[in-house]
Every structure is written in structure tokens, then in C-alpha cells.
Amino acid sequence: MKVTVLDLRRRTREIIEALDRNEKVTIYCRGKKKGVIHPASQEKKTTIPMIDHPACGMWADREDMADPVEWVRKIRKGRFNAD
């Protein structure tokens, strides 16, 4: 389906119905292609297990975080409460 920017305002229901029919919606502004809306069902969902995520364990070698509970207590303590 091809629509203009003005159609996005005036024919929103028709555009959503087209997406429900698994159609791609191409948006044009002054005759130039500006973007494409794809139906959500066509999205590729690439999930990686959390244990394989690069951020998992990125602070494992930090000695100041050996006891995470104590570390959180320390950072939550106000700077004027240095007991």
C-alpha cells in the first residue's frame, strides 16, 4: 500500500487494516519515498540467552563488587553519612 503523509492523518484506520492483512505500507512525502511500515508479525525476533549476552558478567573481575549487597549499601549511603 502506498500512502502520503496526509493519508497517515486522514486514513489511519485503513492503514492499520492493511497492516492487519500483512501488507507493507510505503510512506511518501512530496513524491519521495520516506519510509516503510512493516506488519509486526513479520519482525524477526532474534533472542539470545541472557547468559550469552555480552553485558552478562562484565563486572565479574571487579574486586570492589565481590559482595554486591555491601557494594549497593555503600553507594546508597549519602556522601554526608560517612560512618
Phi, psi and omega in degrees: 000136177250130180224159175259173178298322178294324177296330178300324178281316189272333186235041183301317182299317180295323180293318178294323177295323176295321177294324176297331177274011180063035175264147172276143179246119180261129183258131178240145175228116182054040176084357180252137180291125182251333181180172180228133175256124179258147175297147183295332181291343181268358181294138174273121180260106177254109179247141176244145179301146184300326182293335180268358181291139183300332182280342182290119179082018184288344177248019184297331183268006180277124182285331181288349178249026180298321176249098185297327180295314179295322180296317179294319177303319182295317182283339177278342180290134180294159182289341178267356179256047183279074180271000000 
